[in-house]
Amino acid sequence: MEIIKVVNPQMGGKKAFELFKASIESGAKTIGLATGSTPISFYEEVIHSDIDLTDVTSVNLDEYVGLSRENKQSYAYFMNEQLFKYKKLKASFLPNGLASNIDEEISRYDDILTCHPIDFQILGIGSNGHIGFNEPGTSFESTTQLVKLAPSTIEANARFFDTIDEVPTEAISMGIANIMAAKRIVLLAYGESKAEAIYNTVHGSVTEQVPASILQRHPNVTIIVDESAGKLI
Ligand code: GLP
């Protein structure tokens, strides 16, 4: 694992963009994208650059169950606001949180991932060590699945909703095995609330109780942290 410490999220976004640009220049055709507040400074760098993504396909990590694409809290809406409305990509995929048949939606998404192997994956991390929406206890062998959000995740994400009762309790998420299949992974973490998760990811034992700890077994991972998130490593 390569660790890069930056002074703030803006610098983290710039560093992540450098790595992203290098991957695109060396032929990356499929990018795995993340939501949450953490990757926003990275997306800002992308949209303010002249990088050409018209030949690049994106696949997102996850989507809440029960929210439409028009719902401002949905990850589809987030991606449109942060990236897609500014940069043209060849195609972009997210799980459909309104699918009437979740099992079919899950196999559709796994098929998409099979057809579009991820060259470059951006990841955030939950304060409990989750990646995507793969909560502690998720099997390292998991592929796309329906997940129940941990109470701590619902609490953490409530800041984006009017009340905590509006936060969906389920999501469709790429599994850990899908994430590990990416050729290159760049994980971003900022702020003190991520410090323990980052310590456990980098120095802890590899355990399903800390989903991100599996990244120790990936051959090409870079972790970009600010001083607070990196204060224990
Ligand atoms: C959600 C997303 C994750 C993200 C995490 C952290 O749970 N599913 O992909 O990494 O939130 O969010 P934030 O970056 O806002 O701290």
Residues whose N, C-alpha, C, O or C-beta is under 5 A from the ligand:
A	BS01	GLP	A34 T35 G36 S37 T38 G124 I125 G126 G132 F133
